[in-house]
Amino acid sequence: MVSVDRVTKKFGNFVAIENLSFKVDKGSIYGLVGFNGAGKTTLLKTIAGVYKADSGDVTVGGFKIYDSEELRQKMFYVPDDIFFEPFSSIEKMGKFYKGYYPDFSFETLDKLCGIFGLDKKARLNSFSKGMQRQAEMILGMSTKPELLLLDESFDGLDPAKRNLMNNMLIEYVTETGCSVIISSHNLSELTDICDHIALINGKKIVLDCSVDDISASRCKFRLVFNEEKNESDFSEFEIKKFTKEGRIITLSVSGNPEENEKKLNDMKPLLIEKFPLRLEEIFLEEMEGADYDFKEIFG
């Protein structure tokens, strides 16, 4: 199990992440979602042992990653900005990684190069951005990691290669019990692969839940009442978003949808409609995005 316990990382006076805590189980694919600049890369680099936390701890199986070279040899980190040595190839980088990762498998490397259609002897600087990401993933999987950290690793991939990457990760996790942490600003990239998602906003985690539980614990209701109603009339509900147009009220509410529906029916509305919330809608509500009136700008 990966445990991030009250981790804070600063750069001078700038606080990149603050008091973050979460756990990633063995065999879990855990998604970190947040806008650019939310602190996802800093968090991944702290988990990888590239940065040392200013406070708090990152442990795997109870041992601190930063202090353990043995643990880092069982982990692979694919950064957002991939760098390869000049004139290097996948084959040459494999030989380089073999010197650090004892379990590195050239057999795995050869098979994955064949599946992804990459020439292991070709210069990596001649590859497109998407091809370079595929190459680094192939190298990472060939180390046979027990913990895999991926920073925006689907960026630049076409749909077919993204699907191939998803299938490879799911199969590897199923077979080995590897823990995977993937960061992205694009929620749709993660919904098909992750079993758990955390949303980072304001340098903190604002939502940490299994994918199945997120949708099951949030619902939207549209109601019409005969008499005037305001947000204060719904104080017993955990409201995430409240809008009102005349006597039509729309509520986004946390908690058990069936129990919330019963309580709302007890208020005797003329009409009540229930709608499940898509993950993207929940994401936007938790990120507290502002609704701008562009007419005031361009009108």
C-alpha positions as CSV (number, residue, x, y, z in Angstrom):
1,M,0.0,0.0,0.0
2,V,1.1,3.5,-0.8
3,S,0.4,6.0,1.9
4,V,0.7,9.8,1.6
5,D,0.3,11.2,5.0
6,R,-0.1,15.0,5.6
7,V,2.5,15.9,2.9
8,T,3.4,19.5,2.3
9,K,6.0,20.7,-0.3
10,K,7.2,24.2,-0.6
11,F,9.5,26.0,-3.0
12,G,10.8,29.0,-1.0
13,N,7.6,30.8,0.1
14,F,5.5,29.1,-2.5
15,V,3.4,26.2,-1.2
16,A,2.9,23.7,-4.1
17,I,0.9,21.1,-2.1
18,E,-0.4,21.3,1.4
19,N,-1.2,18.7,4.0
20,L,-2.3,16.1,1.4
21,S,-3.3,12.6,2.6
22,F,-4.5,9.6,0.7
23,K,-3.8,5.8,0.3
24,V,-3.5,3.7,-2.8
25,D,-4.2,0.0,-2.4
26,K,-2.2,-2.8,-4.0
27,G,-3.6,-3.5,-7.4
28,S,-5.4,-0.1,-7.7
29,I,-5.3,2.3,-10.5
30,Y,-5.6,5.7,-8.8
31,G,-6.4,8.9,-10.7
32,L,-5.3,12.4,-9.7
33,V,-7.3,15.0,-11.4
34,G,-6.8,18.8,-11.3
35,F,-6.3,21.9,-13.4
36,N,-2.8,22.7,-14.6
37,G,-0.9,24.1,-11.7
38,A,-2.9,22.3,-9.1
39,G,0.2,20.5,-7.7
40,K,-0.2,17.1,-9.4
41,T,3.4,17.0,-10.8
42,T,4.9,18.1,-7.5
43,L,2.9,15.4,-5.7
44,L,4.0,12.7,-8.1
45,K,7.7,13.8,-7.8
46,T,7.4,13.8,-4.0
47,I,5.9,10.2,-4.1
48,A,8.7,9.2,-6.5
49,G,11.4,10.5,-4.1
50,V,12.6,13.2,-6.6
51,Y,11.5,15.8,-4.0
52,K,11.7,15.5,-0.2
53,A,8.5,16.5,1.6
54,D,8.9,19.5,3.9
55,S,6.5,17.8,6.2
56,G,4.6,14.6,6.2
57,D,5.6,11.2,4.9
58,V,5.3,9.0,1.8
59,T,5.6,5.3,2.5
60,V,5.2,2.0,0.6
61,G,4.5,-1.0,2.8
62,G,5.4,1.2,5.8
63,F,8.8,2.2,4.5
64,K,9.7,5.7,3.4
65,I,10.4,6.0,-0.3
66,Y,12.8,8.9,-0.1
67,D,15.2,7.0,2.2
68,S,15.0,3.7,0.3
69,E,16.9,3.0,-2.9
70,E,15.5,-0.5,-2.9
71,L,12.0,0.8,-3.0
72,R,12.8,3.2,-5.8
73,Q,14.1,0.3,-7.8
74,K,10.6,-1.2,-7.7
75,M,9.0,2.0,-8.9
76,F,8.9,3.8,-12.2
77,Y,8.0,7.4,-12.8
78,V,7.0,8.7,-16.3
79,P,7.2,12.5,-16.2
80,D,5.2,14.9,-18.2
81,D,8.3,16.3,-19.9
82,I,10.1,13.2,-21.2
83,F,13.9,13.5,-21.8
84,F,16.1,11.1,-23.6
85,E,19.8,11.2,-24.2
86,P,20.8,12.5,-27.6
87,F,21.0,9.8,-30.3
88,S,19.5,7.3,-27.9
89,S,17.1,4.5,-28.9
90,I,14.7,2.4,-27.0
91,E,17.3,-0.4,-27.0
92,K,20.1,1.9,-25.7
93,M,17.7,3.3,-23.0
94,G,16.9,-0.3,-22.0
95,K,20.5,-1.0,-21.4
96,F,20.7,2.1,-19.4
97,Y,17.8,1.2,-17.2
98,K,19.0,-2.4,-16.8
99,G,21.9,-0.9,-14.8
100,Y,19.5,0.4,-12.2
101,Y,16.5,-1.9,-12.3
102,P,17.6,-5.5,-11.5
103,D,14.3,-7.0,-12.9
104,F,14.5,-5.2,-16.2
105,S,13.3,-7.5,-19.0
106,F,14.5,-7.2,-22.6
107,E,11.9,-9.9,-23.5
108,T,9.1,-7.6,-22.3
109,L,10.7,-4.7,-24.1
110,D,10.8,-6.6,-27.4
111,K,7.2,-7.8,-27.2
112,L,5.8,-4.3,-26.3
113,C,7.8,-2.7,-29.1
114,G,6.2,-5.1,-31.5
115,I,2.7,-4.5,-30.1
116,F,3.1,-0.7,-30.3
117,G,4.9,-0.8,-33.6
118,L,8.0,1.0,-32.5
119,D,11.5,0.4,-33.9
120,K,13.7,-0.2,-30.8
121,K,16.8,0.8,-32.8
122,A,15.5,4.1,-34.2
123,R,16.6,7.4,-32.6
124,L,14.1,8.6,-30.1
125,N,14.5,12.2,-31.0
126,S,13.0,11.3,-34.4
127,F,9.8,10.1,-32.7
128,S,6.7,12.3,-32.3
129,K,5.6,13.3,-28.8
130,G,3.1,10.5,-28.7
131,M,5.6,7.9,-29.8
132,Q,8.1,9.1,-27.2
133,R,5.4,8.6,-24.5
134,Q,4.8,5.1,-25.8
135,A,8.6,4.4,-25.7
136,E,8.9,5.6,-22.1
137,M,5.9,3.5,-21.1
138,I,7.4,0.5,-22.8
139,L,10.7,1.1,-20.9
140,G,8.8,1.5,-17.7
141,M,6.8,-1.6,-18.0
142,S,10.0,-3.5,-18.8
143,T,11.3,-2.7,-15.4
144,K,8.4,-4.8,-14.0
145,P,7.4,-2.1,-11.5
146,E,5.4,-2.6,-8.3
147,L,4.5,1.1,-8.3
148,L,4.0,3.0,-11.5
149,L,3.6,6.8,-11.5
150,L,2.3,8.5,-14.7
151,D,2.2,12.2,-15.2
152,E,-0.1,13.2,-18.1
153,S,1.0,10.1,-19.8
154,F,-1.9,9.9,-22.2
155,D,-1.2,13.3,-23.6
156,G,-0.5,13.2,-27.4
157,L,-1.8,9.7,-27.9
158,D,-4.4,9.0,-30.6
159,P,-7.5,7.1,-29.5
160,A,-6.3,3.7,-30.7
161,K,-2.9,4.0,-28.8
162,R,-4.7,5.3,-25.7
163,N,-7.0,2.2,-25.7
164,L,-4.0,0.0,-26.2
165,M,-2.2,1.7,-23.3
166,N,-5.3,1.2,-21.1
167,N,-5.6,-2.4,-21.9
168,M,-1.8,-3.0,-21.2
169,L,-2.1,-1.3,-17.8
170,I,-5.2,-3.1,-16.7
171,E,-3.7,-6.4,-17.7
172,Y,-0.5,-5.7,-15.9
173,V,-2.2,-4.6,-12.7
174,T,-4.5,-7.7,-12.8
175,E,-1.5,-10.0,-13.3
176,T,1.0,-8.4,-10.9
177,G,-1.0,-6.4,-8.3
178,C,1.0,-3.3,-9.3
179,S,-0.3,0.0,-7.9
180,V,-0.6,2.8,-10.5
181,I,-1.1,6.5,-9.9
182,I,-2.0,8.6,-12.9
183,S,-2.3,12.4,-13.0
184,S,-4.3,14.3,-15.6
185,H,-6.2,17.5,-16.1
186,N,-8.5,15.6,-18.5
187,L,-11.0,13.6,-16.5
188,S,-12.3,11.7,-19.6
189,E,-8.8,10.1,-19.9
190,L,-9.2,8.5,-16.5
191,T,-12.8,7.4,-16.2
192,D,-12.3,4.2,-18.3
193,I,-9.2,3.0,-16.5
194,C,-9.2,4.2,-12.9
195,D,-11.0,2.5,-10.0
196,H,-10.4,5.4,-7.7
197,I,-10.2,9.2,-8.3
198,A,-9.0,12.1,-6.2
199,L,-9.6,15.7,-7.2
200,I,-7.0,18.3,-6.3
201,N,-8.0,21.9,-6.0
202,G,-6.3,24.8,-4.1
203,K,-3.3,22.5,-3.3
204,K,-5.6,20.2,-1.4
205,I,-7.6,17.0,-2.2
206,V,-11.3,18.0,-2.2
207,L,-12.7,14.6,-3.2
208,D,-11.2,11.1,-2.8
209,C,-13.6,8.3,-3.7
210,S,-14.0,5.1,-5.7
211,V,-15.4,5.8,-9.2
212,D,-18.5,3.7,-8.4
213,D,-19.2,5.5,-5.1
214,I,-18.8,9.0,-6.6
215,S,-21.8,8.7,-8.9
216,A,-23.8,6.8,-6.3
217,S,-23.3,9.5,-3.7
218,R,-24.3,12.6,-5.7
219,C,-27.6,13.4,-7.5
220,K,-29.3,16.4,-9.1
221,F,-33.0,17.2,-8.5
222,R,-35.3,19.7,-10.3
223,L,-38.3,20.8,-8.3
224,V,-41.3,23.1,-8.7
225,F,-43.1,24.4,-5.6
226,N,-46.5,26.1,-5.3
227,E,-45.0,28.6,-2.8
228,E,-41.7,30.6,-2.7
229,K,-38.6,28.6,-1.7
230,N,-35.0,29.7,-1.1
231,E,-31.8,27.9,-0.4
232,S,-32.3,28.3,3.4
233,D,-35.4,26.0,3.2
234,F,-33.1,23.1,2.2
235,S,-30.7,23.5,5.2
236,E,-30.9,19.8,6.1
237,F,-29.4,18.8,2.8
238,E,-25.7,18.8,1.8
239,I,-26.1,21.1,-1.2
240,K,-23.2,21.3,-3.7
241,K,-25.0,23.6,-6.1
242,F,-28.3,25.6,-5.9
243,T,-30.0,27.5,-8.7
244,K,-33.4,29.1,-8.9
245,E,-35.4,30.3,-11.9
246,G,-38.8,31.6,-10.7
247,R,-40.3,28.6,-8.8
248,I,-38.1,26.1,-10.5
249,I,-35.2,25.0,-8.2
250,T,-32.3,22.8,-9.2
251,L,-30.3,21.1,-6.5
252,S,-27.1,19.1,-6.6
253,V,-27.0,17.2,-3.4
254,S,-24.5,14.8,-1.7
255,G,-25.7,11.7,0.2
256,N,-27.9,8.8,-0.6
257,P,-30.1,9.7,-3.6
258,E,-33.1,7.7,-2.5
259,E,-33.1,9.2,1.0
260,N,-32.7,12.7,-0.4
261,E,-35.6,12.1,-2.8
262,K,-37.8,11.0,0.1
263,K,-37.0,14.1,2.1
264,L,-37.7,16.3,-0.9
265,N,-41.0,14.6,-1.5
266,D,-41.9,15.3,2.1
267,M,-41.7,19.0,1.2
268,K,-44.7,18.5,-1.1
269,P,-43.3,19.8,-4.4
270,L,-45.6,20.1,-7.4
271,L,-42.9,18.3,-9.5
272,I,-39.8,16.5,-8.7
273,E,-37.3,15.0,-11.2
274,K,-34.1,13.1,-10.4
275,F,-31.0,13.1,-12.6
276,P,-27.7,11.2,-12.1
277,L,-24.7,13.4,-12.3
278,R,-21.9,12.6,-14.7
279,L,-18.4,12.5,-13.3
280,E,-17.5,15.7,-15.3
281,E,-20.3,17.6,-13.6
282,I,-19.2,16.5,-10.1
283,F,-15.6,17.5,-11.0
284,L,-16.7,21.0,-12.0
285,E,-18.8,21.4,-8.9
286,E,-15.9,20.4,-6.6
287,M,-13.5,22.7,-8.5
288,E,-15.9,25.5,-7.8
289,G,-15.6,27.0,-11.3
290,A,-17.0,30.4,-11.7
291,D,-19.9,31.1,-14.1
292,Y,-18.8,34.1,-16.1
293,D,-21.2,36.4,-17.9
294,F,-19.4,37.0,-21.2
295,K,-22.1,39.4,-22.3
296,E,-20.7,41.9,-19.9
297,I,-17.3,41.6,-21.6
298,F,-18.3,41.6,-25.3
299,G,-21.6,43.4,-25.1
